[in-house]
Amino acid sequence: MKPRSSGSGRGKNSSGTKRLGAKTGAPRGAKPGAPRSAKQAPRQSLKDRPKRPAAVRDAHSPRAPRPDQHGLGGAQIEGRQAVRELLIARKRRAFEVWISNDIDDNEVINDIIELANDQRVPVRRVARKEIEREARSEAPQGVLAMAAPIPDVDLAYLIGDLASKKPKLLIAVDGVTDPGNLGAILRSCDGAGVDGVILPRHRAVHITPTAAKSAAGAAEYVPMCVVGGLPTALQQMKDAGVWIVGLHDAADKSIFELGSLGDESICLVLGAEGPGLSRLVRERCDVLVNIPMLGALSSLNVSVAAALATYEVVRLRSLK
């Protein structure tokens, strides 16, 4: 009788080579070279995996650059006045204009077409439902345009040379998240000749289509600066000689009591309705003032407060 083979010989045939399927991990009866099952297959390395195809934009959609996640935005402009001012200002490149084919020609529409043709910007007549499908505001008025994002400026540029004869008037917004309010603030700032608007990068709205439409073109003209932290930016302005005046409902002093301070370089700081100015922002202010409320309500919409405060500074300076 032949002795039993030792454990070291298991899985080998008489020639000493391994038998197929014997402790190799392959299923019994598998053919040489057959692929493993999906459960047993080794995981692909990341570089070998097929890449997910990039999202394809509708060929009929307006052409636009990739949005800048850290800048002001403003690549999509909606509304007749906003689109016309985009083309009049010529401060950034316009890529395409859509006009609803059911709009009767009028002065504004004719201006848009003429300006676009002069700048070799394609104008497309499309169905109103296509514009409404692409629109991000409630009432695009049958006009939509795509352009390069609005460029922001450095804070040092807004401060400028404080030794110049003309004092600066700046606006900073703290926690304003409603695009309609921001657009209305910009419109008032343009009318009052404000030198610049400071916006926080986080927890604040920037130039959305709704903001641009509410601004009615003012977003093309008012210089804007995006800062990482508003308290730090306010401190930098203070160090440069700018007076920081915060609008605060509980302040003891009225906006109408600024007096000679109106002749200095000022940054008016506006807070959102409800929360108002944040604690750190209040601590950076040199002066806190309120707008007197003589009726039943306790506060004004932030865009209305911006208009009153800026024009009060303008009034004080005009007296001098």
C-alpha positions as CSV (number, residue, x, y, z in Angstrom):
1,M,0.0,0.0,0.0
2,K,1.3,3.4,-0.9
3,P,1.7,5.9,2.0
4,R,-0.7,8.8,2.1
5,S,0.6,12.0,0.7
6,S,1.6,14.8,3.1
7,G,-0.3,18.1,3.4
8,S,2.4,19.8,1.4
9,G,1.4,17.8,-1.6
10,R,-2.3,18.6,-1.6
11,G,-3.6,20.3,-4.7
12,K,-0.9,18.9,-6.9
13,N,-1.1,16.3,-9.6
14,S,1.4,13.5,-10.2
15,S,3.7,15.9,-12.1
16,G,3.9,18.3,-9.1
17,T,1.9,21.2,-10.7
18,K,-1.2,22.7,-9.2
19,R,-4.5,21.4,-10.3
20,L,-6.9,24.0,-11.7
21,G,-9.3,25.2,-9.1
22,A,-7.5,23.7,-6.2
23,K,-7.1,26.5,-3.6
24,T,-6.4,29.1,-6.2
25,G,-9.5,31.2,-5.5
26,A,-11.1,30.4,-8.9
27,P,-14.5,28.7,-8.8
28,R,-14.4,24.9,-9.4
29,G,-14.7,24.0,-13.0
30,A,-13.5,27.5,-14.2
31,K,-11.5,27.5,-17.4
32,P,-8.0,28.8,-17.5
33,G,-8.0,32.6,-18.2
34,A,-11.7,33.0,-17.4
35,P,-12.5,36.3,-15.7
36,R,-13.6,36.2,-12.1
37,S,-17.1,37.0,-11.1
38,A,-18.0,40.6,-10.3
39,K,-17.9,39.7,-6.7
40,Q,-14.4,38.3,-6.9
41,A,-13.0,40.8,-9.4
42,P,-10.3,43.2,-8.1
43,R,-11.3,46.8,-7.7
44,Q,-10.2,49.1,-10.5
45,S,-7.8,51.9,-9.6
46,L,-9.1,55.4,-9.9
47,K,-7.0,56.2,-13.0
48,D,-8.3,53.1,-14.8
49,R,-12.0,53.8,-14.1
50,P,-14.0,55.4,-16.9
51,K,-14.6,59.1,-16.3
52,R,-18.1,60.3,-15.8
53,P,-19.1,62.3,-18.9
54,A,-19.4,66.1,-18.3
55,A,-22.8,67.6,-18.2
56,V,-23.8,68.8,-21.7
57,R,-25.7,72.1,-21.8
58,D,-28.7,72.4,-24.1
59,A,-27.4,73.4,-27.5
60,H,-30.1,76.1,-27.7
61,S,-29.3,77.6,-24.3
62,P,-27.4,80.9,-24.0
63,R,-23.7,80.5,-24.0
64,A,-22.1,81.6,-20.8
65,P,-18.7,81.1,-19.0
66,R,-18.5,78.8,-16.0
67,P,-19.7,80.8,-13.0
68,D,-17.1,82.2,-10.6
69,Q,-17.9,80.7,-7.2
70,H,-15.9,83.3,-5.4
71,G,-16.6,86.5,-7.3
72,L,-19.7,88.7,-7.8
73,G,-21.5,86.7,-10.4
74,G,-23.7,88.5,-12.8
75,A,-23.2,86.3,-15.9
76,Q,-26.9,86.1,-16.6
77,I,-28.8,89.4,-16.9
78,E,-32.5,89.6,-17.2
79,G,-34.9,92.5,-17.8
80,R,-34.9,95.2,-20.5
81,Q,-33.2,98.0,-18.6
82,A,-30.6,95.8,-17.1
83,V,-29.6,94.3,-20.5
84,R,-29.6,97.7,-22.2
85,E,-27.3,99.1,-19.5
86,L,-25.0,96.1,-19.9
87,L,-24.6,97.0,-23.5
88,I,-24.3,100.7,-22.9
89,A,-21.7,100.4,-20.2
90,R,-19.4,98.1,-22.2
91,K,-17.5,97.2,-19.1
92,R,-17.6,93.5,-19.7
93,R,-18.1,91.3,-22.7
94,A,-21.7,90.3,-23.7
95,F,-22.0,86.9,-25.4
96,E,-25.6,86.6,-26.5
97,V,-28.9,88.3,-26.2
98,W,-32.3,86.6,-26.3
99,I,-35.5,88.6,-27.1
100,S,-39.0,87.1,-27.1
101,N,-40.5,86.9,-30.6
102,D,-43.8,88.2,-29.3
103,I,-42.4,91.6,-28.1
104,D,-43.4,94.6,-30.2
105,D,-40.5,96.8,-31.1
106,N,-40.2,99.8,-28.8
107,E,-37.5,102.3,-27.9
108,V,-35.8,100.0,-25.3
109,I,-35.9,96.9,-27.5
110,N,-34.6,98.8,-30.5
111,D,-31.8,100.2,-28.4
112,I,-30.8,96.7,-27.3
113,I,-30.8,95.4,-30.8
114,E,-28.9,98.4,-32.2
115,L,-26.3,98.2,-29.4
116,A,-25.9,94.5,-29.7
117,N,-25.4,94.7,-33.5
118,D,-22.9,97.5,-33.0
119,Q,-20.9,95.3,-30.7
120,R,-21.4,92.2,-32.8
121,V,-23.3,90.4,-30.1
122,P,-25.6,87.7,-31.5
123,V,-29.3,88.5,-31.0
124,R,-31.8,85.6,-31.1
125,R,-35.6,85.9,-31.4
126,V,-37.0,83.0,-29.4
127,A,-40.3,81.8,-28.0
128,R,-41.2,83.4,-24.7
129,K,-41.4,80.0,-23.0
130,E,-37.7,79.4,-23.8
131,I,-36.7,82.6,-22.0
132,E,-38.9,81.8,-19.1
133,R,-37.4,78.3,-18.9
134,E,-33.8,79.8,-18.7
135,A,-34.8,82.8,-16.5
136,R,-33.8,82.9,-12.8
137,S,-35.9,86.0,-11.9
138,E,-39.7,86.2,-11.7
139,A,-40.2,88.6,-14.6
140,P,-37.4,88.7,-17.2
141,Q,-39.7,90.9,-19.4
142,G,-38.9,88.8,-22.5
143,V,-35.2,89.8,-22.6
144,L,-32.2,87.8,-21.4
145,A,-28.5,88.2,-21.9
146,M,-25.3,86.3,-21.1
147,A,-22.0,88.0,-20.3
148,A,-18.7,87.7,-18.5
149,P,-19.1,87.9,-14.7
150,I,-18.9,91.3,-13.1
151,P,-15.3,92.0,-12.0
152,D,-14.8,93.0,-8.4
153,V,-12.2,95.6,-7.3
154,D,-9.7,95.5,-4.4
155,L,-10.6,97.2,-1.1
156,A,-7.5,99.4,-1.5
157,Y,-8.8,100.7,-4.7
158,L,-12.1,101.7,-3.1
159,I,-10.3,103.5,-0.3
160,G,-8.1,105.3,-2.7
161,D,-6.2,108.4,-1.8
162,L,-8.0,109.9,1.2
163,A,-5.8,113.0,1.0
164,S,-7.8,114.0,-2.1
165,K,-10.3,116.9,-1.8
166,K,-13.4,114.8,-2.3
167,P,-14.2,112.6,0.8
168,K,-15.2,109.0,0.1
169,L,-18.7,107.6,0.5
170,L,-18.7,103.8,0.8
171,I,-21.5,101.2,1.7
172,A,-20.9,97.9,3.4
173,V,-23.7,95.3,3.7
174,D,-23.8,92.8,6.6
175,G,-25.9,89.6,6.1
176,V,-28.1,90.9,3.3
177,T,-29.3,87.7,1.6
178,D,-32.3,89.0,-0.5
179,P,-31.2,89.7,-4.1
180,G,-34.0,92.2,-4.6
181,N,-32.8,94.3,-1.6
182,L,-29.2,94.2,-2.9
183,G,-30.3,95.4,-6.4
184,A,-32.3,98.2,-4.9
185,I,-29.3,99.2,-2.7
186,L,-27.1,99.4,-5.8
187,R,-29.6,101.5,-7.6
188,S,-29.7,104.0,-4.7
189,C,-25.9,104.0,-4.5
190,D,-25.6,104.8,-8.1
191,G,-28.0,107.7,-7.8
192,A,-26.2,109.1,-4.7
193,G,-22.7,108.8,-6.3
194,V,-21.4,106.2,-3.8
195,D,-17.8,105.3,-4.4
196,G,-18.1,101.6,-3.8
197,V,-20.0,98.8,-2.1
198,I,-18.3,96.1,0.1
199,L,-19.9,92.7,0.2
200,P,-18.9,89.7,2.4
201,R,-17.9,86.6,0.4
202,H,-20.0,84.3,2.7
203,R,-23.6,84.5,4.1
204,A,-24.5,87.4,1.7
205,V,-26.1,87.6,-1.7
206,H,-24.1,88.7,-4.7
207,I,-25.2,89.6,-8.3
208,T,-27.9,87.1,-9.2
209,P,-30.3,87.7,-12.1
210,T,-32.9,89.0,-9.7
211,A,-30.3,91.4,-8.1
212,A,-29.2,92.6,-11.5
213,K,-32.8,93.2,-12.6
214,S,-33.7,95.1,-9.4
215,A,-30.6,97.2,-9.9
216,A,-31.9,98.2,-13.3
217,G,-28.3,98.5,-14.7
218,A,-26.6,100.0,-11.6
219,A,-24.6,96.8,-11.2
220,E,-22.7,97.9,-14.3
221,Y,-21.5,101.2,-12.8
222,V,-21.1,100.9,-9.0
223,P,-17.7,99.5,-8.0
224,M,-18.0,96.4,-5.8
225,C,-15.5,94.6,-3.6
226,V,-15.9,91.1,-2.2
227,V,-14.1,90.6,1.1
228,G,-13.4,87.4,3.1
229,G,-14.5,88.9,6.4
230,L,-16.4,92.2,6.9
231,P,-15.1,93.0,10.4
232,T,-11.5,92.8,9.1
233,A,-12.3,95.0,6.1
234,L,-13.9,97.6,8.3
235,Q,-10.8,97.6,10.5
236,Q,-8.6,98.1,7.4
237,M,-10.8,101.1,6.4
238,K,-10.6,102.6,9.9
239,D,-6.8,102.3,9.9
240,A,-6.8,104.1,6.5
241,G,-8.8,107.0,8.0
242,V,-12.4,106.1,7.0
243,W,-15.1,106.7,9.6
244,I,-17.3,103.6,10.1
245,V,-20.9,104.5,10.7
246,G,-23.3,101.6,11.4
247,L,-27.1,101.8,11.1
248,H,-28.5,100.2,14.2
249,D,-32.1,100.5,15.5
250,A,-31.1,100.7,19.1
251,A,-28.5,103.5,18.6
252,D,-28.9,106.6,20.7
253,K,-27.9,108.9,17.9
254,S,-29.9,109.8,14.8
255,I,-28.5,109.7,11.2
256,F,-29.6,113.4,11.1
257,E,-27.1,114.2,13.9
258,L,-23.9,113.3,11.9
259,G,-23.1,117.0,11.6
260,S,-19.5,117.7,10.5
261,L,-18.8,114.0,10.3
262,G,-20.6,114.1,6.9
263,D,-17.6,116.0,5.5
264,E,-15.2,113.0,6.3
265,S,-14.7,109.8,4.4
266,I,-17.5,107.5,5.6
267,C,-18.5,103.9,5.2
268,L,-22.1,103.3,6.1
269,V,-22.7,99.8,7.3
270,L,-26.2,98.3,6.7
271,G,-27.5,95.1,8.4
272,A,-30.3,92.8,7.3
273,E,-33.8,93.3,8.5
274,G,-34.4,91.5,11.7
275,P,-30.9,90.5,12.8
276,G,-29.4,93.9,12.0
277,L,-25.6,94.3,12.4
278,S,-23.7,91.3,13.8
279,R,-21.8,91.8,17.0
280,L,-18.3,91.9,15.5
281,V,-19.4,94.4,12.9
282,R,-21.0,96.7,15.6
283,E,-17.7,96.5,17.5
284,R,-15.8,97.8,14.5
285,C,-18.1,100.8,14.1
286,D,-16.9,104.3,15.2
287,V,-20.5,105.6,15.5
288,L,-23.9,103.8,15.6
289,V,-26.9,105.8,14.3
290,N,-30.6,105.1,13.8
291,I,-33.2,106.3,11.4
292,P,-36.1,107.8,13.5
293,M,-39.3,105.7,13.2
294,L,-42.3,107.9,14.0
295,G,-45.0,105.4,13.1
296,A,-46.1,102.0,14.4
297,L,-43.4,100.0,12.7
298,S,-39.9,99.6,14.2
299,S,-37.7,99.4,11.2
300,L,-37.4,100.1,7.4
301,N,-36.5,97.8,4.6
302,V,-32.7,97.7,4.2
303,S,-32.8,99.2,0.7
304,V,-34.9,102.1,1.9
305,A,-32.6,102.7,4.8
306,A,-29.7,102.7,2.4
307,A,-31.3,105.4,0.3
308,L,-32.1,107.6,3.3
309,A,-28.7,107.3,4.8
310,T,-26.7,107.9,1.6
311,Y,-28.7,110.9,0.6
312,E,-28.4,112.3,4.1
313,V,-24.6,112.3,3.7
314,V,-25.0,113.8,0.2
315,R,-27.3,116.5,1.7
316,L,-24.7,117.4,4.4
317,R,-21.9,117.6,1.8
318,S,-24.0,119.8,-0.5
319,L,-24.6,122.3,2.3
320,K,-20.8,122.8,2.5
